[in-house]
Amino acid sequence: MDLDSNVGGRDRLVRATLAALFTVVAIRSLRGGRRTLGLLAGAGALGFGCNATTCFCGLNRALGSDTSESGNEGD
């Protein structure tokens, strides 16, 4: 499977920020005994963090969206 970059610019920054925010929510929730919220926030943090790190998003690919700089060359 070819994983071309389709996340970049502000989109990547927003995803990294959301990953950090969800990490804080997950830690606070797990410490407070709210396991369901903590696990969901942790999963979101992993997902957004992976997207920001690899510059690839499967949902973007499925929707035909490309926010990377290379995606704007064909326009």
Short mmCIF file of the C-alpha atoms (twelve columns), coordinates in Angstrom:
data_MODEL
# 
_entry.id   MODEL 
# 
loop_
_atom_site.group_PDB 
_atom_site.id 
_atom_site.type_symbol 
_atom_site.label_atom_id 
_atom_site.label_alt_id 
_atom_site.label_comp_id 
_atom_site.label_asym_id 
_atom_site.label_seq_id 
_atom_site.Cartn_x 
_atom_site.Cartn_y 
_atom_site.Cartn_z 
_atom_site.pdbx_PDB_model_num 
ATOM 1  C CA . MET A 1  0.000   0.000  0.000  1 
ATOM 2  C CA . ASP A 2  1.340   3.400  -1.001 1 
ATOM 3  C CA . LEU A 3  1.226   5.967  1.818  1 
ATOM 4  C CA . ASP A 4  1.813   9.271  0.061  1 
ATOM 5  C CA . SER A 5  1.843   12.426 2.164  1 
ATOM 6  C CA . ASN A 6  -1.575  14.094 2.284  1 
ATOM 7  C CA . VAL A 7  -1.334  16.154 5.509  1 
ATOM 8  C CA . GLY A 8  0.677   19.342 5.748  1 
ATOM 9  C CA . GLY A 9  0.778   22.984 6.739  1 
ATOM 10 C CA . ARG A 10 -1.835  24.169 9.195  1 
ATOM 11 C CA . ASP A 11 -3.611  20.805 9.101  1 
ATOM 12 C CA . ARG A 12 -0.499  19.111 10.487 1 
ATOM 13 C CA . LEU A 13 -0.093  21.765 13.186 1 
ATOM 14 C CA . VAL A 14 -3.745  21.438 14.236 1 
ATOM 15 C CA . ARG A 15 -3.424  17.643 14.437 1 
ATOM 16 C CA . ALA A 16 -0.282  17.903 16.584 1 
ATOM 17 C CA . THR A 17 -2.007  20.402 18.894 1 
ATOM 18 C CA . LEU A 18 -5.061  18.150 19.204 1 
ATOM 19 C CA . ALA A 19 -2.803  15.192 20.000 1 
ATOM 20 C CA . ALA A 20 -1.210  17.142 22.855 1 
ATOM 21 C CA . LEU A 21 -4.596  18.320 24.133 1 
ATOM 22 C CA . PHE A 22 -6.096  14.824 24.008 1 
ATOM 23 C CA . THR A 23 -3.047  13.471 25.835 1 
ATOM 24 C CA . VAL A 24 -3.647  15.885 28.708 1 
ATOM 25 C CA . VAL A 25 -7.366  14.986 28.784 1 
ATOM 26 C CA . ALA A 26 -6.525  11.269 28.760 1 
ATOM 27 C CA . ILE A 27 -4.069  11.539 31.647 1 
ATOM 28 C CA . ARG A 28 -6.366  13.684 33.758 1 
ATOM 29 C CA . SER A 29 -9.350  11.429 33.068 1 
ATOM 30 C CA . LEU A 30 -7.484  8.236  33.890 1 
ATOM 31 C CA . ARG A 31 -6.153  9.745  37.110 1 
ATOM 32 C CA . GLY A 32 -9.681  10.834 38.007 1 
ATOM 33 C CA . GLY A 33 -11.092 7.343  37.497 1 
ATOM 34 C CA . ARG A 34 -12.967 8.067  34.258 1 
ATOM 35 C CA . ARG A 35 -11.594 5.169  32.238 1 
ATOM 36 C CA . THR A 36 -13.889 5.407  29.213 1 
ATOM 37 C CA . LEU A 37 -13.138 9.074  28.580 1 
ATOM 38 C CA . GLY A 38 -9.452  8.489  29.251 1 
ATOM 39 C CA . LEU A 39 -9.214  5.620  26.787 1 
ATOM 40 C CA . LEU A 40 -11.140 7.474  24.089 1 
ATOM 41 C CA . ALA A 41 -8.996  10.573 24.519 1 
ATOM 42 C CA . GLY A 42 -5.873  8.398  24.452 1 
ATOM 43 C CA . ALA A 43 -6.978  6.763  21.213 1 
ATOM 44 C CA . GLY A 44 -7.638  10.188 19.708 1 
ATOM 45 C CA . ALA A 45 -4.225  11.402 20.820 1 
ATOM 46 C CA . LEU A 46 -2.552  8.404  19.188 1 
ATOM 47 C CA . GLY A 47 -4.499  8.893  15.965 1 
ATOM 48 C CA . PHE A 48 -3.849  12.605 15.615 1 
ATOM 49 C CA . GLY A 49 -0.238  12.180 16.711 1 
ATOM 50 C CA . CYS A 50 0.323   9.489  14.107 1 
ATOM 51 C CA . ASN A 51 -1.272  11.686 11.409 1 
ATOM 52 C CA . ALA A 52 0.896   14.653 12.334 1 
ATOM 53 C CA . THR A 53 4.070   12.573 12.493 1 
ATOM 54 C CA . THR A 54 3.639   10.539 9.304  1 
ATOM 55 C CA . CYS A 55 1.859   13.297 7.314  1 
ATOM 56 C CA . PHE A 56 -0.678  10.707 6.185  1 
ATOM 57 C CA . CYS A 57 -4.390  10.381 6.974  1 
ATOM 58 C CA . GLY A 58 -6.496  7.504  5.669  1 
ATOM 59 C CA . LEU A 59 -9.695  9.544  5.947  1 
ATOM 60 C CA . ASN A 60 -8.164  12.327 3.861  1 
ATOM 61 C CA . ARG A 61 -7.252  9.730  1.256  1 
ATOM 62 C CA . ALA A 62 -10.754 8.230  1.244  1 
ATOM 63 C CA . LEU A 63 -12.299 11.692 0.837  1 
ATOM 64 C CA . GLY A 64 -9.776  12.780 -1.801 1 
ATOM 65 C CA . SER A 65 -8.468  15.592 0.395  1 
ATOM 66 C CA . ASP A 66 -4.813  16.655 0.282  1 
ATOM 67 C CA . THR A 67 -3.515  19.498 2.452  1 
ATOM 68 C CA . SER A 68 0.166   18.817 1.813  1 
ATOM 69 C CA . GLU A 69 2.228   21.191 -0.281 1 
ATOM 70 C CA . SER A 70 2.680   18.540 -2.995 1 
ATOM 71 C CA . GLY A 71 -1.112  18.207 -3.321 1 
ATOM 72 C CA . ASN A 72 -1.412  21.782 -4.567 1 
ATOM 73 C CA . GLU A 73 0.942   21.369 -7.548 1 
ATOM 74 C CA . GLY A 74 -1.667  19.973 -9.916 1 
ATOM 75 C CA . ASP A 75 -4.072  22.901 -9.478 1 
# 
